[in-house]
């Protein structure tokens, strides 16, 4: 598609995309199985304006990895044959907790560029475009984080994004604990891939079992059966331990949450670090938070089910 330079474009645009928390189905989702993911109320904001300079100016405080930013710009320019230089600034509330900043920054940049150049990009097109960029940079990934950044809320995600269904979030009360260690997503996905090569039958069976739990979890969310969802999360955690992606710190935080009365608890994401989540009632929330902190977890104050990417007015 060629961009007509006589299309009037906006001078300045700000877009923000939310981070995510994996509720259930990590790792299996990489192989096309379903997962459930929620967007969280921490945002990655991108401000773009068109500049008269020859070169782009990119300011990304706190970002150690600019590959997603650069690739998003290159891909967008290629797709729409754009020549203009821009000034791009990011601001992140996502921290280093594994809340999905790569997907959020990619989505927010594409959304802002589409707006500033008045180019139509449906949610589905935005998903396909952003997922391709994340895949190109990272080499792996199911795209669930890209979908969460775009669609927001809580979603059932399957077949690498062919199926994206919105689920209700209200009443789903989660407590999030950071383990203090940054997860190495790519190495963990590769570790599971190697296990799948070495033990194809066993690992595939684990994935199928996880998928079955996800289907049941979808029903539990639809019927707001939190006790059942908690039990399903606990089973999911057992399978993740079998896959070898949990660690002692996460296990002790999960156990502490369960002992303090959580409906269920599990790691969230690739494992090996980052965060654990516990499903709690309003009544048990405070004591569960204290129990997690007591074993060295850091509480991350987020709410699930927030809106997807949007243009700030
Ligand atoms: C990482 O947050 C979740 C994984 O399933 C990888 C992915 O789906 O891209 C391990």
py3Dmol code that shows the C-alpha trace and the ligand (Angstrom):
import py3Dmol

protein = """\
ATOM      1  CA  UNK A   1       0.000   0.000   0.000  1.00  0.00           C
ATOM      2  CA  UNK A   2       1.347   3.440  -0.866  1.00  0.00           C
ATOM      3  CA  UNK A   3       0.798   6.424   1.336  1.00  0.00           C
ATOM      4  CA  UNK A   4      -0.385   9.497  -0.535  1.00  0.00           C
ATOM      5  CA  UNK A   5       1.623  12.396   0.805  1.00  0.00           C
ATOM      6  CA  UNK A   6      -1.269  14.800   0.103  1.00  0.00           C
ATOM      7  CA  UNK A   7      -3.345  13.092   2.846  1.00  0.00           C
ATOM      8  CA  UNK A   8      -3.497  15.614   5.650  1.00  0.00           C
ATOM      9  CA  UNK A   9      -1.954  14.185   8.760  1.00  0.00           C
ATOM     10  CA  UNK A  10      -2.117  15.058  12.389  1.00  0.00           C
ATOM     11  CA  UNK A  11       0.902  16.760  13.911  1.00  0.00           C
ATOM     12  CA  UNK A  12       1.064  14.938  17.206  1.00  0.00           C
ATOM     13  CA  UNK A  13      -0.444  11.702  18.494  1.00  0.00           C
ATOM     14  CA  UNK A  14      -0.254   9.818  21.760  1.00  0.00           C
ATOM     15  CA  UNK A  15      -1.227   6.142  22.004  1.00  0.00           C
ATOM     16  CA  UNK A  16      -1.134   3.893  25.040  1.00  0.00           C
ATOM     17  CA  UNK A  17      -1.278   0.111  25.258  1.00  0.00           C
ATOM     18  CA  UNK A  18      -1.716  -1.950  28.433  1.00  0.00           C
ATOM     19  CA  UNK A  19       0.521  -4.666  29.834  1.00  0.00           C
ATOM     20  CA  UNK A  20      -0.767  -8.189  30.466  1.00  0.00           C
ATOM     21  CA  UNK A  21      -0.893 -11.038  32.913  1.00  0.00           C
ATOM     22  CA  UNK A  22      -1.149 -14.606  31.733  1.00  0.00           C
ATOM     23  CA  UNK A  23      -3.956 -16.268  33.694  1.00  0.00           C
ATOM     24  CA  UNK A  24      -3.651 -19.819  32.341  1.00  0.00           C
ATOM     25  CA  UNK A  25      -2.140 -21.751  29.444  1.00  0.00           C
ATOM     26  CA  UNK A  26       1.431 -20.425  29.109  1.00  0.00           C
ATOM     27  CA  UNK A  27       3.898 -22.495  27.059  1.00  0.00           C
ATOM     28  CA  UNK A  28       1.164 -24.724  25.591  1.00  0.00           C
ATOM     29  CA  UNK A  29      -0.126 -21.583  23.815  1.00  0.00           C
ATOM     30  CA  UNK A  30       3.133 -21.401  21.820  1.00  0.00           C
ATOM     31  CA  UNK A  31       2.004 -24.619  20.063  1.00  0.00           C
ATOM     32  CA  UNK A  32      -1.461 -23.322  19.173  1.00  0.00           C
ATOM     33  CA  UNK A  33      -3.260 -24.453  22.329  1.00  0.00           C
ATOM     34  CA  UNK A  34      -5.534 -21.927  24.070  1.00  0.00           C
ATOM     35  CA  UNK A  35      -4.714 -19.574  26.927  1.00  0.00           C
ATOM     36  CA  UNK A  36      -6.489 -16.928  28.990  1.00  0.00           C
ATOM     37  CA  UNK A  37      -4.841 -13.544  29.404  1.00  0.00           C
ATOM     38  CA  UNK A  38      -5.874 -10.266  31.040  1.00  0.00           C
ATOM     39  CA  UNK A  39      -4.763  -6.739  30.230  1.00  0.00           C
ATOM     40  CA  UNK A  40      -3.568  -4.787  33.293  1.00  0.00           C
ATOM     41  CA  UNK A  41      -3.907  -1.118  34.212  1.00  0.00           C
ATOM     42  CA  UNK A  42      -0.248  -0.300  33.626  1.00  0.00           C
ATOM     43  CA  UNK A  43       0.473   1.328  30.294  1.00  0.00           C
ATOM     44  CA  UNK A  44       3.127   1.879  27.724  1.00  0.00           C
ATOM     45  CA  UNK A  45       2.592   5.300  26.174  1.00  0.00           C
ATOM     46  CA  UNK A  46       4.042   6.454  22.860  1.00  0.00           C
ATOM     47  CA  UNK A  47       4.048  10.076  21.714  1.00  0.00           C
ATOM     48  CA  UNK A  48       4.829  10.719  18.058  1.00  0.00           C
ATOM     49  CA  UNK A  49       5.126  13.852  16.013  1.00  0.00           C
ATOM     50  CA  UNK A  50       6.225  14.356  12.435  1.00  0.00           C
ATOM     51  CA  UNK A  51       9.481  16.269  12.200  1.00  0.00           C
ATOM     52  CA  UNK A  52      11.290  18.242   9.508  1.00  0.00           C
ATOM     53  CA  UNK A  53      14.642  16.701  10.433  1.00  0.00           C
ATOM     54  CA  UNK A  54      16.327  14.165   8.158  1.00  0.00           C
ATOM     55  CA  UNK A  55      16.586  11.542  10.893  1.00  0.00           C
ATOM     56  CA  UNK A  56      14.195  10.153  13.469  1.00  0.00           C
ATOM     57  CA  UNK A  57      14.641  11.095  17.096  1.00  0.00           C
ATOM     58  CA  UNK A  58      13.827   8.204  19.421  1.00  0.00           C
ATOM     59  CA  UNK A  59      13.683   8.687  23.175  1.00  0.00           C
ATOM     60  CA  UNK A  60      12.890   5.565  25.188  1.00  0.00           C
ATOM     61  CA  UNK A  61      13.786   6.064  28.863  1.00  0.00           C
ATOM     62  CA  UNK A  62      14.134   2.849  30.852  1.00  0.00           C
ATOM     63  CA  UNK A  63      14.116   0.666  27.743  1.00  0.00           C
ATOM     64  CA  UNK A  64      17.110  -1.621  27.500  1.00  0.00           C
ATOM     65  CA  UNK A  65      15.998  -3.068  24.171  1.00  0.00           C
ATOM     66  CA  UNK A  66      14.997  -0.793  21.296  1.00  0.00           C
ATOM     67  CA  UNK A  67      14.703  -3.545  18.677  1.00  0.00           C
ATOM     68  CA  UNK A  68      10.894  -3.599  18.812  1.00  0.00           C
ATOM     69  CA  UNK A  69      10.687   0.190  18.447  1.00  0.00           C
ATOM     70  CA  UNK A  70      13.059   0.187  15.465  1.00  0.00           C
ATOM     71  CA  UNK A  71      11.432  -2.779  13.740  1.00  0.00           C
ATOM     72  CA  UNK A  72       7.936  -1.303  14.200  1.00  0.00           C
ATOM     73  CA  UNK A  73       9.099   1.915  12.495  1.00  0.00           C
ATOM     74  CA  UNK A  74      10.872   0.118   9.648  1.00  0.00           C
ATOM     75  CA  UNK A  75       7.934  -2.222   8.996  1.00  0.00           C
ATOM     76  CA  UNK A  76       5.365   0.586   9.087  1.00  0.00           C
ATOM     77  CA  UNK A  77       7.389   2.735   6.695  1.00  0.00           C
ATOM     78  CA  UNK A  78       7.864  -0.198   4.316  1.00  0.00           C
ATOM     79  CA  UNK A  79       4.209  -1.174   4.355  1.00  0.00           C
ATOM     80  CA  UNK A  80       2.905   2.315   3.664  1.00  0.00           C
ATOM     81  CA  UNK A  81       5.902   3.739   1.751  1.00  0.00           C
ATOM     82  CA  UNK A  82       6.370   6.621   4.156  1.00  0.00           C
ATOM     83  CA  UNK A  83       9.272   9.049   3.954  1.00  0.00           C
ATOM     84  CA  UNK A  84       8.648  11.496   6.809  1.00  0.00           C
ATOM     85  CA  UNK A  85      10.924  11.571   9.853  1.00  0.00           C
ATOM     86  CA  UNK A  86       9.414  11.477  13.296  1.00  0.00           C
ATOM     87  CA  UNK A  87      10.131  12.211  16.912  1.00  0.00           C
ATOM     88  CA  UNK A  88       9.067   9.284  19.106  1.00  0.00           C
ATOM     89  CA  UNK A  89       9.011   9.261  22.891  1.00  0.00           C
ATOM     90  CA  UNK A  90       7.930   6.412  25.143  1.00  0.00           C
ATOM     91  CA  UNK A  91       6.876   6.338  28.788  1.00  0.00           C
ATOM     92  CA  UNK A  92       6.430   3.038  30.554  1.00  0.00           C
ATOM     93  CA  UNK A  93       4.590   2.092  33.730  1.00  0.00           C
ATOM     94  CA  UNK A  94       5.273  -1.593  33.116  1.00  0.00           C
ATOM     95  CA  UNK A  95       8.592  -1.824  34.965  1.00  0.00           C
ATOM     96  CA  UNK A  96      10.603  -5.011  34.805  1.00  0.00           C
ATOM     97  CA  UNK A  97       7.909  -7.376  36.040  1.00  0.00           C
ATOM     98  CA  UNK A  98       7.344  -9.221  32.754  1.00  0.00           C
ATOM     99  CA  UNK A  99       4.081  -7.420  32.035  1.00  0.00           C
ATOM    100  CA  UNK A 100       4.708  -7.443  28.282  1.00  0.00           C
ATOM    101  CA  UNK A 101       6.452  -4.211  27.337  1.00  0.00           C
ATOM    102  CA  UNK A 102       7.711  -5.518  23.958  1.00  0.00           C
ATOM    103  CA  UNK A 103       4.203  -6.282  22.729  1.00  0.00           C
ATOM    104  CA  UNK A 104       2.748  -3.092  24.250  1.00  0.00           C
ATOM    105  CA  UNK A 105       5.371  -0.788  22.706  1.00  0.00           C
ATOM    106  CA  UNK A 106       4.964  -2.412  19.275  1.00  0.00           C
ATOM    107  CA  UNK A 107       1.175  -2.105  19.388  1.00  0.00           C
ATOM    108  CA  UNK A 108       1.214   1.490  20.678  1.00  0.00           C
ATOM    109  CA  UNK A 109       3.677   2.615  17.973  1.00  0.00           C
ATOM    110  CA  UNK A 110       1.658   1.079  15.133  1.00  0.00           C
ATOM    111  CA  UNK A 111      -1.562   2.537  16.513  1.00  0.00           C
ATOM    112  CA  UNK A 112      -0.025   6.011  16.839  1.00  0.00           C
ATOM    113  CA  UNK A 113       1.528   5.893  13.353  1.00  0.00           C
ATOM    114  CA  UNK A 114      -1.739   4.739  11.778  1.00  0.00           C
ATOM    115  CA  UNK A 115      -3.498   7.659  13.440  1.00  0.00           C
ATOM    116  CA  UNK A 116      -0.937  10.310  12.595  1.00  0.00           C
ATOM    117  CA  UNK A 117      -0.871   9.309   8.909  1.00  0.00           C
ATOM    118  CA  UNK A 118      -4.656   8.702   8.762  1.00  0.00           C
ATOM    119  CA  UNK A 119      -4.220   5.101   7.675  1.00  0.00           C
ATOM    120  CA  UNK A 120      -6.926   2.566   8.436  1.00  0.00           C
ATOM    121  CA  UNK A 121      -5.828  -0.421  10.504  1.00  0.00           C
ATOM    122  CA  UNK A 122      -8.496  -2.711  11.947  1.00  0.00           C
ATOM    123  CA  UNK A 123      -7.853  -4.528  15.227  1.00  0.00           C
ATOM    124  CA  UNK A 124      -7.254  -7.768  13.341  1.00  0.00           C
ATOM    125  CA  UNK A 125      -4.841  -6.083  10.905  1.00  0.00           C
ATOM    126  CA  UNK A 126      -3.084  -4.433  13.829  1.00  0.00           C
ATOM    127  CA  UNK A 127      -2.766  -7.829  15.521  1.00  0.00           C
ATOM    128  CA  UNK A 128      -1.311  -9.538  12.420  1.00  0.00           C
ATOM    129  CA  UNK A 129       1.075  -6.652  11.794  1.00  0.00           C
ATOM    130  CA  UNK A 130       2.308  -6.325  15.406  1.00  0.00           C
ATOM    131  CA  UNK A 131       2.603 -10.094  15.877  1.00  0.00           C
ATOM    132  CA  UNK A 132       4.764 -10.352  12.749  1.00  0.00           C
ATOM    133  CA  UNK A 133       7.094  -7.652  14.117  1.00  0.00           C
ATOM    134  CA  UNK A 134       7.367  -9.318  17.550  1.00  0.00           C
ATOM    135  CA  UNK A 135       8.055 -12.662  15.850  1.00  0.00           C
ATOM    136  CA  UNK A 136      10.718 -11.113  13.640  1.00  0.00           C
ATOM    137  CA  UNK A 137      12.561  -9.522  16.562  1.00  0.00           C
ATOM    138  CA  UNK A 138      12.095 -12.252  19.154  1.00  0.00           C
ATOM    139  CA  UNK A 139      12.018 -15.314  16.920  1.00  0.00           C
ATOM    140  CA  UNK A 140       9.351 -16.945  19.085  1.00  0.00           C
ATOM    141  CA  UNK A 141       6.085 -16.150  20.853  1.00  0.00           C
ATOM    142  CA  UNK A 142       2.424 -17.056  20.624  1.00  0.00           C
ATOM    143  CA  UNK A 143       1.101 -13.502  20.184  1.00  0.00           C
ATOM    144  CA  UNK A 144      -1.130 -13.639  23.288  1.00  0.00           C
ATOM    145  CA  UNK A 145       0.585 -10.532  24.678  1.00  0.00           C
ATOM    146  CA  UNK A 146      -0.005  -8.632  21.432  1.00  0.00           C
ATOM    147  CA  UNK A 147      -3.695  -9.595  21.557  1.00  0.00           C
ATOM    148  CA  UNK A 148      -4.004  -8.438  25.187  1.00  0.00           C
ATOM    149  CA  UNK A 149      -2.420  -5.070  24.331  1.00  0.00           C
ATOM    150  CA  UNK A 150      -4.890  -4.575  21.451  1.00  0.00           C
ATOM    151  CA  UNK A 151      -8.165  -6.059  22.703  1.00  0.00           C
ATOM    152  CA  UNK A 152      -7.777  -5.416  26.441  1.00  0.00           C
ATOM    153  CA  UNK A 153     -10.102  -6.982  29.026  1.00  0.00           C
ATOM    154  CA  UNK A 154      -9.729 -10.695  29.604  1.00  0.00           C
ATOM    155  CA  UNK A 155      -9.474 -12.836  26.500  1.00  0.00           C
ATOM    156  CA  UNK A 156      -9.516 -16.460  25.468  1.00  0.00           C
ATOM    157  CA  UNK A 157      -6.763 -16.734  22.855  1.00  0.00           C
ATOM    158  CA  UNK A 158      -6.191 -19.754  20.664  1.00  0.00           C
ATOM    159  CA  UNK A 159      -4.567 -20.942  17.418  1.00  0.00           C
ATOM    160  CA  UNK A 160      -1.996 -18.150  17.424  1.00  0.00           C
ATOM    161  CA  UNK A 161      -4.672 -15.486  17.331  1.00  0.00           C
ATOM    162  CA  UNK A 162      -7.149 -17.045  14.900  1.00  0.00           C
ATOM    163  CA  UNK A 163      -9.508 -17.208  17.866  1.00  0.00           C
ATOM    164  CA  UNK A 164      -9.779 -14.222  20.214  1.00  0.00           C
ATOM    165  CA  UNK A 165     -12.838 -14.109  22.454  1.00  0.00           C
ATOM    166  CA  UNK A 166     -13.670 -11.581  25.122  1.00  0.00           C
ATOM    167  CA  UNK A 167     -14.453 -12.875  28.609  1.00  0.00           C
ATOM    168  CA  UNK A 168     -15.929 -10.976  31.549  1.00  0.00           C
ATOM    169  CA  UNK A 169     -13.434  -9.831  34.178  1.00  0.00           C
ATOM    170  CA  UNK A 170     -15.529  -8.356  36.964  1.00  0.00           C
ATOM    171  CA  UNK A 171     -15.176 -10.233  40.241  1.00  0.00           C
ATOM    172  CA  UNK A 172     -11.883 -11.852  39.239  1.00  0.00           C
ATOM    173  CA  UNK A 173      -9.690 -10.664  42.065  1.00  0.00           C
ATOM    174  CA  UNK A 174      -5.982 -11.276  41.589  1.00  0.00           C
ATOM    175  CA  UNK A 175      -2.978 -10.618  43.753  1.00  0.00           C
ATOM    176  CA  UNK A 176       0.351 -10.368  41.908  1.00  0.00           C
ATOM    177  CA  UNK A 177       3.741 -11.093  43.474  1.00  0.00           C
ATOM    178  CA  UNK A 178       7.100 -10.399  41.794  1.00  0.00           C
ATOM    179  CA  UNK A 179       9.804 -12.954  42.482  1.00  0.00           C
ATOM    180  CA  UNK A 180      12.649 -10.458  42.156  1.00  0.00           C
ATOM    181  CA  UNK A 181      14.158 -12.249  39.160  1.00  0.00           C
ATOM    182  CA  UNK A 182      13.702 -11.317  35.500  1.00  0.00           C
ATOM    183  CA  UNK A 183      12.405 -14.275  33.466  1.00  0.00           C
ATOM    184  CA  UNK A 184      14.330 -15.231  30.347  1.00  0.00           C
ATOM    185  CA  UNK A 185      11.327 -15.898  28.126  1.00  0.00           C
ATOM    186  CA  UNK A 186      13.243 -16.951  25.020  1.00  0.00           C
ATOM    187  CA  UNK A 187      15.458 -19.458  26.898  1.00  0.00           C
ATOM    188  CA  UNK A 188      12.454 -20.892  28.757  1.00  0.00           C
ATOM    189  CA  UNK A 189      10.445 -21.342  25.573  1.00  0.00           C
ATOM    190  CA  UNK A 190      13.503 -22.993  24.002  1.00  0.00           C
ATOM    191  CA  UNK A 191      13.945 -25.238  27.050  1.00  0.00           C
ATOM    192  CA  UNK A 192      10.378 -26.486  26.695  1.00  0.00           C
ATOM    193  CA  UNK A 193      10.859 -26.855  22.925  1.00  0.00           C
ATOM    194  CA  UNK A 194      13.903 -29.054  23.535  1.00  0.00           C
ATOM    195  CA  UNK A 195      11.943 -31.175  26.039  1.00  0.00           C
ATOM    196  CA  UNK A 196       9.166 -31.536  23.478  1.00  0.00           C
ATOM    197  CA  UNK A 197      11.751 -32.790  20.977  1.00  0.00           C
ATOM    198  CA  UNK A 198      13.218 -35.239  23.511  1.00  0.00           C
ATOM    199  CA  UNK A 199       9.896 -36.451  24.957  1.00  0.00           C
ATOM    200  CA  UNK A 200       7.273 -35.656  22.312  1.00  0.00           C
ATOM    201  CA  UNK A 201       4.485 -37.859  23.668  1.00  0.00           C
ATOM    202  CA  UNK A 202       4.825 -36.818  27.306  1.00  0.00           C
ATOM    203  CA  UNK A 203       5.102 -33.099  26.616  1.00  0.00           C
ATOM    204  CA  UNK A 204       2.246 -33.103  24.118  1.00  0.00           C
ATOM    205  CA  UNK A 205       0.113 -34.830  26.719  1.00  0.00           C
ATOM    206  CA  UNK A 206       0.948 -32.104  29.253  1.00  0.00           C
ATOM    207  CA  UNK A 207      -0.040 -29.472  26.681  1.00  0.00           C
ATOM    208  CA  UNK A 208      -3.342 -31.229  25.966  1.00  0.00           C
ATOM    209  CA  UNK A 209      -4.067 -31.405  29.703  1.00  0.00           C
ATOM    210  CA  UNK A 210      -3.277 -27.709  30.091  1.00  0.00           C
ATOM    211  CA  UNK A 211      -5.601 -26.954  27.160  1.00  0.00           C
ATOM    212  CA  UNK A 212      -8.384 -28.895  28.864  1.00  0.00           C
ATOM    213  CA  UNK A 213      -7.846 -26.860  32.049  1.00  0.00           C
ATOM    214  CA  UNK A 214      -8.032 -23.651  30.006  1.00  0.00           C
ATOM    215  CA  UNK A 215     -11.377 -24.694  28.471  1.00  0.00           C
ATOM    216  CA  UNK A 216     -12.716 -25.403  31.960  1.00  0.00           C
ATOM    217  CA  UNK A 217     -11.274 -22.127  33.250  1.00  0.00           C
ATOM    218  CA  UNK A 218     -13.133 -20.266  30.498  1.00  0.00           C
ATOM    219  CA  UNK A 219     -16.396 -21.771  31.776  1.00  0.00           C
ATOM    220  CA  UNK A 220     -15.459 -20.981  35.391  1.00  0.00           C
ATOM    221  CA  UNK A 221     -14.840 -17.335  34.437  1.00  0.00           C
ATOM    222  CA  UNK A 222     -18.133 -17.153  32.529  1.00  0.00           C
ATOM    223  CA  UNK A 223     -20.007 -18.520  35.549  1.00  0.00           C
ATOM    224  CA  UNK A 224     -17.860 -16.573  38.055  1.00  0.00           C
ATOM    225  CA  UNK A 225     -16.998 -19.789  39.866  1.00  0.00           C
ATOM    226  CA  UNK A 226     -13.804 -18.551  41.551  1.00  0.00           C
ATOM    227  CA  UNK A 227     -13.288 -21.621  43.678  1.00  0.00           C
ATOM    228  CA  UNK A 228     -13.250 -23.768  40.570  1.00  0.00           C
ATOM    229  CA  UNK A 229     -10.997 -21.341  38.694  1.00  0.00           C
ATOM    230  CA  UNK A 230      -8.569 -21.467  41.642  1.00  0.00           C
ATOM    231  CA  UNK A 231      -8.471 -25.263  41.591  1.00  0.00           C
ATOM    232  CA  UNK A 232      -7.823 -25.212  37.833  1.00  0.00           C
ATOM    233  CA  UNK A 233      -4.982 -22.715  38.344  1.00  0.00           C
ATOM    234  CA  UNK A 234      -3.416 -25.060  40.901  1.00  0.00           C
ATOM    235  CA  UNK A 235      -3.540 -27.956  38.435  1.00  0.00           C
ATOM    236  CA  UNK A 236      -2.039 -25.724  35.771  1.00  0.00           C
ATOM    237  CA  UNK A 237       0.835 -24.905  38.140  1.00  0.00           C
ATOM    238  CA  UNK A 238       1.490 -28.634  38.679  1.00  0.00           C
ATOM    239  CA  UNK A 239       1.890 -29.084  34.918  1.00  0.00           C
ATOM    240  CA  UNK A 240       4.185 -26.075  34.706  1.00  0.00           C
ATOM    241  CA  UNK A 241       6.342 -27.630  37.411  1.00  0.00           C
ATOM    242  CA  UNK A 242       6.401 -30.836  35.369  1.00  0.00           C
ATOM    243  CA  UNK A 243       7.589 -28.824  32.379  1.00  0.00           C
ATOM    244  CA  UNK A 244      10.435 -27.574  34.599  1.00  0.00           C
ATOM    245  CA  UNK A 245       9.702 -23.849  34.333  1.00  0.00           C
ATOM    246  CA  UNK A 246       8.843 -23.020  37.944  1.00  0.00           C
ATOM    247  CA  UNK A 247      11.501 -22.351  40.571  1.00  0.00           C
ATOM    248  CA  UNK A 248      11.882 -22.409  44.347  1.00  0.00           C
ATOM    249  CA  UNK A 249      11.087 -18.752  44.880  1.00  0.00           C
ATOM    250  CA  UNK A 250       7.895 -18.906  42.808  1.00  0.00           C
ATOM    251  CA  UNK A 251       6.921 -22.185  44.497  1.00  0.00           C
ATOM    252  CA  UNK A 252       7.315 -20.715  47.965  1.00  0.00           C
ATOM    253  CA  UNK A 253       5.247 -17.624  47.068  1.00  0.00           C
ATOM    254  CA  UNK A 254       2.555 -19.850  45.540  1.00  0.00           C
ATOM    255  CA  UNK A 255       2.487 -22.106  48.598  1.00  0.00           C
ATOM    256  CA  UNK A 256       2.310 -19.107  50.939  1.00  0.00           C
ATOM    257  CA  UNK A 257      -0.676 -17.740  49.002  1.00  0.00           C
ATOM    258  CA  UNK A 258      -2.461 -21.091  49.077  1.00  0.00           C
ATOM    259  CA  UNK A 259      -1.809 -21.557  52.798  1.00  0.00           C
ATOM    260  CA  UNK A 260      -3.198 -18.091  53.467  1.00  0.00           C
ATOM    261  CA  UNK A 261      -6.486 -19.035  51.776  1.00  0.00           C
ATOM    262  CA  UNK A 262      -6.126 -18.246  48.062  1.00  0.00           C
ATOM    263  CA  UNK A 263      -8.583 -20.080  45.783  1.00  0.00           C
ATOM    264  CA  UNK A 264      -5.557 -20.940  43.677  1.00  0.00           C
ATOM    265  CA  UNK A 265      -2.105 -19.706  42.716  1.00  0.00           C
ATOM    266  CA  UNK A 266       0.395 -20.226  39.919  1.00  0.00           C
ATOM    267  CA  UNK A 267       3.264 -18.637  38.081  1.00  0.00           C
ATOM    268  CA  UNK A 268       2.273 -16.246  35.303  1.00  0.00           C
ATOM    269  CA  UNK A 269       4.234 -16.092  32.049  1.00  0.00           C
ATOM    270  CA  UNK A 270       7.366 -17.953  31.059  1.00  0.00           C
ATOM    271  CA  UNK A 271       8.371 -18.939  34.611  1.00  0.00           C
ATOM    272  CA  UNK A 272      11.895 -19.043  36.049  1.00  0.00           C
ATOM    273  CA  UNK A 273      11.162 -15.642  37.620  1.00  0.00           C
ATOM    274  CA  UNK A 274       8.839 -12.680  36.964  1.00  0.00           C
ATOM    275  CA  UNK A 275       5.462 -12.933  38.705  1.00  0.00           C
ATOM    276  CA  UNK A 276       3.064 -15.335  40.367  1.00  0.00           C
ATOM    277  CA  UNK A 277      -0.656 -14.703  40.638  1.00  0.00           C
ATOM    278  CA  UNK A 278      -3.131 -15.747  43.309  1.00  0.00           C
ATOM    279  CA  UNK A 279      -6.894 -15.729  42.933  1.00  0.00           C
ATOM    280  CA  UNK A 280      -8.340 -14.283  46.124  1.00  0.00           C
ATOM    281  CA  UNK A 281     -11.544 -13.050  47.725  1.00  0.00           C
ATOM    282  CA  UNK A 282     -11.835  -9.505  49.080  1.00  0.00           C
ATOM    283  CA  UNK A 283     -11.773 -11.041  52.560  1.00  0.00           C
ATOM    284  CA  UNK A 284      -8.535 -12.996  52.156  1.00  0.00           C
ATOM    285  CA  UNK A 285      -6.701 -10.474  49.948  1.00  0.00           C
ATOM    286  CA  UNK A 286      -4.730  -8.670  52.671  1.00  0.00           C
ATOM    287  CA  UNK A 287      -3.553 -11.756  54.519  1.00  0.00           C
ATOM    288  CA  UNK A 288      -2.518 -13.386  51.229  1.00  0.00           C
ATOM    289  CA  UNK A 289      -0.488 -10.315  50.252  1.00  0.00           C
ATOM    290  CA  UNK A 290       1.252 -10.375  53.649  1.00  0.00           C
ATOM    291  CA  UNK A 291       1.972 -14.104  53.328  1.00  0.00           C
ATOM    292  CA  UNK A 292       3.590 -13.604  49.910  1.00  0.00           C
ATOM    293  CA  UNK A 293       5.676 -10.701  51.211  1.00  0.00           C
ATOM    294  CA  UNK A 294       6.780 -12.772  54.177  1.00  0.00           C
ATOM    295  CA  UNK A 295       8.510 -15.247  51.850  1.00  0.00           C
ATOM    296  CA  UNK A 296      10.221 -12.423  49.958  1.00  0.00           C
ATOM    297  CA  UNK A 297       7.718 -11.604  47.208  1.00  0.00           C
ATOM    298  CA  UNK A 298       7.203  -8.006  46.112  1.00  0.00           C
ATOM    299  CA  UNK A 299       3.587  -6.987  45.599  1.00  0.00           C
ATOM    300  CA  UNK A 300       2.744  -5.526  42.197  1.00  0.00           C
ATOM    301  CA  UNK A 301      -0.302  -3.311  42.408  1.00  0.00           C
ATOM    302  CA  UNK A 302      -2.311  -3.970  39.224  1.00  0.00           C
ATOM    303  CA  UNK A 303      -5.923  -4.417  38.267  1.00  0.00           C
ATOM    304  CA  UNK A 304      -6.939  -6.790  35.500  1.00  0.00           C
ATOM    305  CA  UNK A 305      -9.392  -6.254  32.667  1.00  0.00           C
ATOM    306  CA  UNK A 306      -8.390  -2.782  31.543  1.00  0.00           C
ATOM    307  CA  UNK A 307      -9.118  -1.346  28.079  1.00  0.00           C
ATOM    308  CA  UNK A 308      -6.907  -2.197  25.068  1.00  0.00           C
ATOM    309  CA  UNK A 309      -4.741   0.177  23.017  1.00  0.00           C
ATOM    310  CA  UNK A 310      -6.175   3.652  22.590  1.00  0.00           C
ATOM    311  CA  UNK A 311      -5.398   7.076  21.221  1.00  0.00           C
ATOM    312  CA  UNK A 312      -5.169   9.654  23.998  1.00  0.00           C
ATOM    313  CA  UNK A 313      -7.189  12.783  23.274  1.00  0.00           C
TER     314      UNK A 313
END
"""
ligand_1 = """\
10
LIG
C 5.460 -15.947 28.226
O 4.909 -14.845 28.901
C 4.390 -16.925 27.830
C 4.864 -18.056 26.938
O 3.738 -18.887 26.682
C 5.449 -17.558 25.649
C 4.425 -17.024 24.667
O 3.272 -17.443 24.693
O 4.805 -16.220 23.811
C 5.891 -18.888 27.670
"""
view = py3Dmol.view(width=600, height=400)
view.addModel(protein, "pdb")
view.setStyle({"model": 0}, {"cartoon": {"style": "trace"}})
view.addModel(ligand_1, "xyz")
view.setStyle({"model": 1}, {"stick": {}})
view.zoomTo()
view.show()
